[in-house]
Amino acid sequence: MEFLTSHNKNNEERQEYMTTAPVGPLIVSLALPAVASIMTTAFYNAADAYFVSQIGTSASGAVGIVFAMMAILQAIGFTLGMGAGSVISRALGAGDVQKASRYASTSFFSALTLGAAVCLFGHISIDGLMRLLGSTPTILPYAKSYAVWILYGAPVICGAFTMNIILRSEGHAAFGMRGLVCGGFLNVALDPIFIFKFGLGISGAAMATLISQCVSFSILLSFFLRRKSDVEINIRKVSLHPKTFFDIVSLGFASFTRQGLASASAAALNIAASAYGDAAVAAMSIVGRVFFLIQAVVIGTGHGFTPVAGYAYGAGDFRRVRSAFWFTVKGEALLMALLAAASYALAPDIIALFRRGDADVIAIGTRAMRFQSLSLLLAPILVTSGMIHQSLGFAWRATLLSCTRNGICFIPLIIVLPRFIGLTGVEVTQTAADFLSFIITVPFLYFFMKMLRAKEKGAKIK
C-alpha cells in the first residue's frame, strides 16, 4: 500500500508538471531524448548502409530492399504504440492510471504476437518477399542473407518500438532514449567486426542489428519491470475487450498507413530504380537512409510535442495545445532550413562517403538528394499536423493525412513520372509528393485550429 501511495503521488506530480510547465522548455526537454532515440535508429541504419556499401553496389542495394521490410515491423510497433499512447497521454492527463496501464499492456503483448507472425510467414516466403520489395536477381542473394536475421528479431523489434512510444506518451522520453541509444552504439561497433573481421559479410551486418535490437528491448523492458514508468505492463492487465483493441488500432492506424505505405513506397521506388540498374537502386537506398536521418529531427520533435498536446487536451486546456503546436513547427522549420542548405551543398560528398568509387551511384544520388532537400521545409507542417490529429484522437483525419506523402501522392507519381522523364522521374518523385501532400494538409490544419479556438470559447463543435 505504501508503494501505491507513493506511485500515485508521482503520477499526480507528473500530471501537474505536464499540464502547467512552460510549453517551450517542456517540449524541448521531451523532444531532445526523442530526437536522440530516432536519430540513433536512423544513424545505425545509415551505418549499416555505409559498412555494407563497402562490400559492393549490389550489397548496398540490398539494404534498401530490407529497409522496406523493416518498415513493416516499424509499422506494427508504431501502430500499437501510437494507438495506445494517444489514450495513455489523455488518461494520465485525466488521472486514470489503471486505464493507461491496461492499454499499455494490451499494445505491448499484441506487438510481440504480431512480430512472431511476421517472423514465421517471412521465413516461409523469403524469396518471394524480397522480389516483391524490388530485389533484382543480382541483389537477391544479399537481400536474403540480410533479411533472414532481421526476421528472427521481428517480435523484439515490434516490442521495442511499442515500449519506446509508450514511455514517450507518459513523458518519459529519456528512458526510451537510453534503450535505443545503447543498442545503436552497439550496432555501429559490431558492424565492422562482424562484416570484416569475422568475414560474415552482409549477414554480419544483420547479426549486429539483431543483437543491438535485443539489447534495446531488454533495457526498455527493464524500466517497466523496475516500475520506473507511470504505467504498468503486465500480462494480467491485457484487455480482451474488443473496444480496447479497436481504440488502439483505430488511433494507431495513421501510423500503420504511414509506415505501411513507407514500405510500399520503398518497394515501388526499388522497382522503378531497378529498371536503371543496381547503381540506381543503391543510390536511392543511400539517399533514403540519409534523409531518414535528417527527418528524424522532425519526427523526434513531434514525439516530444505529442504528450504535451495529449495532457493539455485531456485537461481541457485547448490554448496550450495550439501554443505547443506552433512552438514545435517554428523550431522544426528553423532546423530544416539549415539541414536543407547543408544537404543541397554537400550532396556529392555525402553520397561519396558510401560509394566513393562508383561514379554512377554518386551522380544519381546527388541529383536525388538535391531534389529532396528542396522540400525539407515542408516537413514540419506535414509531420506535426498528422501527429496532432493522431495524438488527440482524430483517427480518420490522422489516417488520411498519413496516407498522402507515401501513398496517395507518392505511389502514383513513382509509377507515372519515370515513364515520361526516365531516371529523373525516380529522383524527383519524393519532392513532388511532398509538395502535393502540403497542399492537401493545409486545409485540414486550418479547420483543426479553428475547432480548437472554438473549444477555447466553449462553443459546441458538431
Secondary structure in CASP SS format (residue, H / E / C, confidence):
PFRMAT SS
TARGET T0000
AUTHOR 0000-0000-0000
METHOD secondary structure of the structure
MODEL  1
M C 1.00
E H 1.00
F H 1.00
L H 1.00
T H 1.00
S H 1.00
H H 1.00
N H 1.00
K H 1.00
N H 1.00
N H 1.00
E H 1.00
E H 1.00
R H 1.00
Q H 1.00
E H 1.00
Y H 1.00
M H 1.00
T H 1.00
T H 1.00
A C 1.00
P C 1.00
V H 1.00
G H 1.00
P H 1.00
L H 1.00
I H 1.00
V H 1.00
S H 1.00
L H 1.00
A H 1.00
L H 1.00
P H 1.00
A H 1.00
V H 1.00
A H 1.00
S H 1.00
I H 1.00
M H 1.00
T H 1.00
T H 1.00
A H 1.00
F H 1.00
Y H 1.00
N H 1.00
A H 1.00
A H 1.00
D H 1.00
A H 1.00
Y H 1.00
F H 1.00
V H 1.00
S H 1.00
Q C 1.00
I C 1.00
G C 1.00
T H 1.00
S H 1.00
A H 1.00
S H 1.00
G H 1.00
A H 1.00
V H 1.00
G H 1.00
I H 1.00
V H 1.00
F H 1.00
A H 1.00
M H 1.00
M H 1.00
A H 1.00
I H 1.00
L H 1.00
Q H 1.00
A H 1.00
I H 1.00
G H 1.00
F H 1.00
T H 1.00
L H 1.00
G H 1.00
M H 1.00
G H 1.00
A H 1.00
G H 1.00
S H 1.00
V H 1.00
I H 1.00
S H 1.00
R H 1.00
A H 1.00
L H 1.00
G H 1.00
A C 1.00
G C 1.00
D C 1.00
V H 1.00
Q H 1.00
K H 1.00
A H 1.00
S H 1.00
R H 1.00
Y H 1.00
A H 1.00
S H 1.00
T H 1.00
S H 1.00
F H 1.00
F H 1.00
S H 1.00
A H 1.00
L H 1.00
T H 1.00
L H 1.00
G H 1.00
A H 1.00
A H 1.00
V H 1.00
C H 1.00
L H 1.00
F H 1.00
G H 1.00
H H 1.00
I H 1.00
S C 1.00
I H 1.00
D H 1.00
G H 1.00
L H 1.00
M H 1.00
R H 1.00
L H 1.00
L C 1.00
G C 1.00
S C 1.00
T C 1.00
P C 1.00
T C 1.00
I C 1.00
L H 1.00
P H 1.00
Y H 1.00
A H 1.00
K H 1.00
S H 1.00
Y H 1.00
A H 1.00
V H 1.00
W H 1.00
I H 1.00
L H 1.00
Y H 1.00
G C 1.00
A H 1.00
P H 1.00
V H 1.00
I H 1.00
C H 1.00
G H 1.00
A H 1.00
F H 1.00
T H 1.00
M H 1.00
N H 1.00
I H 1.00
I H 1.00
L H 1.00
R H 1.00
S H 1.00
E C 1.00
G C 1.00
H C 1.00
A H 1.00
A H 1.00
F H 1.00
G H 1.00
M H 1.00
R H 1.00
G H 1.00
L H 1.00
V H 1.00
C H 1.00
G H 1.00
G H 1.00
F H 1.00
L H 1.00
N H 1.00
V H 1.00
A H 1.00
L H 1.00
D H 1.00
P H 1.00
I H 1.00
F H 1.00
I H 1.00
F H 1.00
K H 1.00
F C 1.00
G C 1.00
L C 1.00
G H 1.00
I H 1.00
S H 1.00
G H 1.00
A H 1.00
A H 1.00
M H 1.00
A H 1.00
T H 1.00
L H 1.00
I H 1.00
S H 1.00
Q H 1.00
C H 1.00
V H 1.00
S H 1.00
F H 1.00
S H 1.00
I H 1.00
L H 1.00
L H 1.00
S H 1.00
F H 1.00
F H 1.00
L H 1.00
R C 1.00
R C 1.00
K C 1.00
S C 1.00
D C 1.00
V C 1.00
E C 1.00
I C 1.00
N C 1.00
I H 1.00
R H 1.00
K H 1.00
V C 1.00
S C 1.00
L C 1.00
H C 1.00
P H 1.00
K H 1.00
T H 1.00
F H 1.00
F H 1.00
D H 1.00
I H 1.00
V H 1.00
S H 1.00
L H 1.00
G H 1.00
F H 1.00
A H 1.00
S H 1.00
F H 1.00
T H 1.00
R H 1.00
Q H 1.00
G H 1.00
L H 1.00
A H 1.00
S H 1.00
A H 1.00
S H 1.00
A H 1.00
A H 1.00
A H 1.00
L H 1.00
N H 1.00
I H 1.00
A H 1.00
A H 1.00
S H 1.00
A C 1.00
Y C 1.00
G C 1.00
D H 1.00
A H 1.00
A H 1.00
V H 1.00
A H 1.00
A H 1.00
M H 1.00
S H 1.00
I H 1.00
V H 1.00
G H 1.00
R H 1.00
V H 1.00
F H 1.00
F H 1.00
L H 1.00
I H 1.00
Q H 1.00
A H 1.00
V H 1.00
V H 1.00
I H 1.00
G H 1.00
T H 1.00
G H 1.00
H H 1.00
G H 1.00
F H 1.00
T H 1.00
P H 1.00
V H 1.00
A H 1.00
G H 1.00
Y H 1.00
A H 1.00
Y H 1.00
G H 1.00
A C 1.00
G C 1.00
D C 1.00
F H 1.00
R H 1.00
R H 1.00
V H 1.00
R H 1.00
S H 1.00
A H 1.00
F H 1.00
W H 1.00
F H 1.00
T H 1.00
V H 1.00
K H 1.00
G H 1.00
E H 1.00
A H 1.00
L H 1.00
L H 1.00
M H 1.00
A H 1.00
L H 1.00
L H 1.00
A H 1.00
A H 1.00
A H 1.00
S H 1.00
Y H 1.00
A H 1.00
L C 1.00
A H 1.00
P H 1.00
D H 1.00
I H 1.00
I H 1.00
A H 1.00
L H 1.00
F H 1.00
R C 1.00
R C 1.00
G C 1.00
D C 1.00
A H 1.00
D H 1.00
V H 1.00
I H 1.00
A H 1.00
I H 1.00
G H 1.00
T H 1.00
R H 1.00
A H 1.00
M H 1.00
R H 1.00
F H 1.00
Q H 1.00
S H 1.00
L C 1.00
S C 1.00
L H 1.00
L H 1.00
L H 1.00
A H 1.00
P H 1.00
I H 1.00
L H 1.00
V H 1.00
T H 1.00
S H 1.00
G H 1.00
M H 1.00
I H 1.00
H H 1.00
Q H 1.00
S H 1.00
L C 1.00
G C 1.00
F C 1.00
A H 1.00
W H 1.00
R H 1.00
A H 1.00
T H 1.00
L H 1.00
L H 1.00
S H 1.00
C H 1.00
T H 1.00
R H 1.00
N H 1.00
G H 1.00
I H 1.00
C C 1.00
F H 1.00
I H 1.00
P H 1.00
L H 1.00
I H 1.00
I H 1.00
V H 1.00
L H 1.00
P H 1.00
R H 1.00
F H 1.00
I H 1.00
G C 1.00
L H 1.00
T H 1.00
G H 1.00
V H 1.00
E H 1.00
V H 1.00
T H 1.00
Q H 1.00
T H 1.00
A H 1.00
A H 1.00
D H 1.00
F H 1.00
L H 1.00
S H 1.00
F H 1.00
I H 1.00
I H 1.00
T H 1.00
V H 1.00
P H 1.00
F H 1.00
L H 1.00
Y H 1.00
F H 1.00
F H 1.00
M H 1.00
K H 1.00
M H 1.00
L H 1.00
R H 1.00
A H 1.00
K H 1.00
E H 1.00
K C 1.00
G C 1.00
A C 1.00
K C 1.00
I C 1.00
K C 1.00
END
